[in-house]
Amino acid sequence: MNRDAAIAKIKKCLALGRSAEAHEAAAAIRQAQKLMSMFGVRESDVSLSDVREVKVRASSTAANAWDVMLSNVCADCFCCETYGRLTAAYNEAGNFIRTRYFVFVGLDSAADVAAYCYEVLLRQAARQRLDHIRKQPRNCKPITKTARGDAFARGWVSGVRGLVERFAQPARDRQLLIDYMAATHPDMESESVRDSTRKRKPDGSAGRSVSRRRWGGRPSIARGLI
């Protein structure tokens, strides 16, 4: 039996320890304590084993501001933590490929739901951002079109938060996630976010957010799948 299997068995014993049958409960607690002693497992290790990580591919290799906003909205609403991960490897053709992921960290199924929500909304946000860019005048510079598309996407993400909150789970033990991140990712560093709207005037007005009436389509999440 390895340590992970021991933790799983300890969790089952602790669950049996809440049995109404006194002898059964006492035996289960003794077995849990024995296993914890044998494998050097602490009570906090058992709790941290409930934390899961789920990674989802981001919109691009760059840390786009609107994409980071969307990952944070999904993480916050489902009581998760999130961080970015940039991987690099050679593919079968010998090309060097970089891929960015957002990793959602949560208790039980919270990370899966947050990741699913992000995937669904990312497709909708990316599609409507591209539609908005295509509607720009032909004489617009590419950098201006990108800035306007990103500004639109940021407004879209701000407006969609209410929809996500309606699917959100109640608050869980936030401190447990903080402990998990500190134990599992102690060397994590901050990263610069790419904001194409800075020093530009998207849609002809610096600093003006895109209103909800200009989305071009209402975002949706399939309720039956969450």
C-alpha positions in Angstrom: 0.0 0.0 0.0 1.4 3.4 -1.0 0.8 6.7 0.8 -2.1 7.8 -1.5 -3.9 4.5 -1.0 -3.3 4.8 2.8 -4.8 8.3 2.8 -7.9 7.0 0.9 -8.3 4.2 3.5 -7.8 6.7 6.3 -10.6 8.8 4.9 -12.9 5.8 4.8 -12.0 4.9 8.4 -12.7 8.4 9.6 -16.1 8.3 7.9 -16.9 5.0 9.7 -15.7 6.7 12.9 -18.9 8.8 12.8 -21.0 5.6 13.0 -23.7 5.4 15.6 -22.3 1.9 16.6 -19.8 2.7 19.3 -17.6 -0.4 18.8 -17.5 0.0 15.0 -16.6 3.7 15.4 -13.9 3.0 17.9 -12.3 0.3 15.7 -12.4 2.6 12.7 -10.7 5.4 14.5 -8.0 3.1 15.9 -7.3 1.8 12.3 -7.1 5.4 11.0 -4.7 6.4 13.7 -2.6 3.3 13.0 -2.4 4.0 9.3 -1.6 7.7 10.0 1.3 6.6 12.2 2.6 4.0 9.8 2.7 6.4 6.8 3.4 9.7 8.5 0.1 11.2 7.5 -1.2 14.2 9.3 -4.8 15.4 9.6 -4.1 18.3 7.3 -2.8 15.8 4.7 -6.2 14.0 4.7 -8.0 17.3 4.2 -5.7 18.4 1.4 -6.3 15.2 -0.5 -9.8 16.5 -1.2 -8.3 19.3 -3.3 -8.1 18.7 -7.1 -6.5 20.5 -10.0 -8.0 20.7 -13.5 -6.2 22.4 -16.4 -7.9 24.0 -19.4 -6.2 25.4 -22.5 -6.3 29.2 -22.7 -7.2 31.3 -25.7 -3.5 31.9 -26.7 0.0 31.7 -25.4 -0.2 35.3 -24.3 -1.7 36.1 -21.0 -4.5 38.3 -22.4 -6.2 40.5 -19.9 -9.7 39.5 -20.8 -8.9 35.8 -20.7 -7.3 36.2 -17.3 -10.4 38.0 -16.2 -12.6 35.2 -17.3 -10.6 32.5 -15.6 -10.7 34.6 -12.4 -14.5 35.0 -12.6 -15.0 31.3 -13.0 -12.6 30.5 -10.1 -14.1 33.1 -7.8 -17.7 32.1 -8.4 -17.0 28.4 -7.7 -14.7 29.1 -4.7 -11.5 27.9 -6.5 -8.0 29.2 -6.9 -6.5 29.6 -10.4 -3.1 30.0 -11.9 -1.5 30.1 -15.3 0.9 27.5 -16.7 3.0 27.9 -19.9 4.4 24.7 -21.3 6.8 24.2 -24.2 7.7 21.0 -26.1 8.6 19.7 -29.6 5.7 18.0 -31.5 6.0 15.0 -33.8 7.0 17.3 -36.7 9.9 18.7 -34.7 8.2 22.1 -34.2 8.7 23.9 -30.9 5.2 24.5 -29.5 4.2 26.7 -26.6 0.8 26.2 -24.9 -0.8 28.2 -22.1 -3.2 26.7 -19.6 -5.3 27.9 -16.7 -5.3 25.5 -13.8 -8.3 25.5 -11.5 -7.8 24.3 -7.9 -10.8 23.4 -5.8 -12.5 21.0 -3.4 -14.2 17.9 -4.8 -15.9 18.7 -8.1 -15.6 22.5 -7.8 -12.5 22.6 -10.0 -14.2 20.5 -12.7 -17.2 22.8 -12.8 -15.1 25.9 -12.9 -13.0 24.5 -15.7 -16.1 23.5 -17.7 -17.7 26.9 -17.2 -14.5 28.6 -18.4 -14.3 26.4 -21.5 -17.9 27.1 -22.5 -17.7 30.9 -21.9 -14.2 31.2 -23.5 -15.6 29.8 -26.8 -18.5 32.3 -26.7 -16.3 35.3 -25.7 -13.6 34.5 -28.4 -16.2 34.2 -31.1 -18.0 37.4 -30.3 -14.7 39.2 -29.9 -13.7 38.1 -33.4 -17.1 39.2 -34.7 -16.6 42.7 -33.1 -13.2 43.0 -34.7 -14.6 42.1 -38.2 -17.1 45.0 -37.8 -14.4 47.6 -37.5 -13.7 50.1 -40.4 -11.2 48.9 -43.0 -9.0 51.9 -42.4 -8.4 50.8 -38.8 -4.9 49.6 -38.0 -4.6 46.0 -36.9 -3.4 47.0 -33.5 -6.4 49.3 -33.1 -8.8 46.5 -34.1 -7.1 44.2 -31.6 -7.4 46.8 -28.8 -11.1 47.3 -29.6 -11.7 43.5 -29.7 -10.0 43.1 -26.3 -12.0 46.0 -24.8 -15.2 44.4 -26.0 -14.2 41.1 -24.5 -13.4 42.7 -21.2 -16.8 44.3 -21.1 -18.4 40.9 -22.1 -16.6 39.1 -19.2 -17.7 41.8 -16.7 -21.3 41.4 -17.8 -21.3 37.6 -17.7 -20.3 37.4 -14.1 -23.9 37.5 -12.9 -24.7 34.5 -15.0 -21.8 32.5 -13.6 -22.8 33.4 -10.0 -26.2 31.9 -10.5 -24.5 28.5 -11.1 -21.9 29.0 -8.3 -21.6 26.7 -5.3 -21.7 28.1 -1.7 -18.5 29.2 -0.1 -16.2 26.4 1.0 -13.0 26.3 3.1 -10.9 29.0 1.4 -8.1 28.5 3.9 -7.8 24.9 2.9 -7.1 26.0 -0.7 -4.6 28.6 0.5 -2.8 25.9 2.4 -2.8 23.6 -0.6 -1.3 26.2 -2.9 1.4 27.0 -0.4 2.3 23.4 0.0 2.0 22.3 -3.6 3.2 25.5 -5.5 5.5 27.4 -3.1 7.6 28.9 -5.9 4.9 30.4 -8.0 5.7 33.9 -9.4 3.6 36.7 -10.7 3.3 37.2 -14.5 2.6 40.3 -16.6 -0.8 40.4 -18.3 -1.1 41.5 -21.9 -3.4 44.4 -22.2 -3.7 45.7 -25.8 -6.1 48.5 -24.8 -3.5 50.3 -22.8 -2.4 53.6 -24.4 -5.0 53.0 -27.1 -8.5 54.3 -27.5 -10.7 51.3 -28.2 -14.0 52.3 -29.8 -13.0 55.9 -29.8 -12.9 56.4 -26.0 -10.1 55.7 -23.7 -11.1 53.8 -20.6 -14.8 53.3 -21.6 -16.1 49.9 -21.0 -18.3 48.1 -23.5 -21.9 48.0 -22.5 -24.0 44.9 -22.3 -26.3 45.9 -25.2 -23.3 45.6 -27.6 -22.5 41.9 -26.9 -24.1 40.6 -30.0 -25.4 37.5 -28.3 -26.2 36.4 -24.8 -23.8 34.0 -23.1 -25.2 30.7 -21.9 -24.2 27.7 -19.8 -26.0 24.4 -20.1 -27.7 24.0 -16.7 -28.1 20.2 -17.1 -24.3 19.7 -17.5 -23.3 21.5 -14.2 
